[in-house]
Amino acid sequence: MSKKIDAALKDLKKALNAHADAVGGSAVSLKKAQRASSKVAAAASAYAEAVHTKSGMGNPFDDMAQPGLERATIASLAAERDSIAHHLTGPIQVQKQT
């Protein structure tokens, strides 16, 4: 196995274990759970990048369903966000009420 893939896998396992500890108890701290989720996402991205760099293979997590929102909704929200950001790059125009 590639050293970079092995290191990324080790980090991903560590992040998953920390996440399980954060959300597996009887009292779950929202901040701690969110922080742990963020670390899992970052570690998964790093692992996917290491795999792609070494083998050219795609992201092994692409087919996973996102809990909560459907992919189409996420894509629509991302497009709307990008459109708003694009329009806000210049001066903000205030519209007068009619």
Steps between C-alpha positions, in 0.01 A plus 500: 500500500613855432644687798268795435192279473606312814545827692166637376328175595651517848373859540155399373477212748608732781238758400228234479589366844492850648163561332359176640618602847342845462158380385482160667456609860182560693548879494611634163655846478391669177827696468713193563296294252523771233875534551541123473283490185712772344817303572349187343405695187849651474667162553272336243586772247871455568465123456309541174764743372781259590320217319440718194859623490641148522255308283290750306189338646203717596380589847391181680243703695318653200211254503420547867164661567510817706273482803240772503498661159488332160786554255280706268410735787864534603600573139223757467601674823866501396410653163287765669780579745751531216263724303452728800875513562559584134252789512648636823850540363419855393330783687167411656214680331211609719161485337243764580158395617215569260 
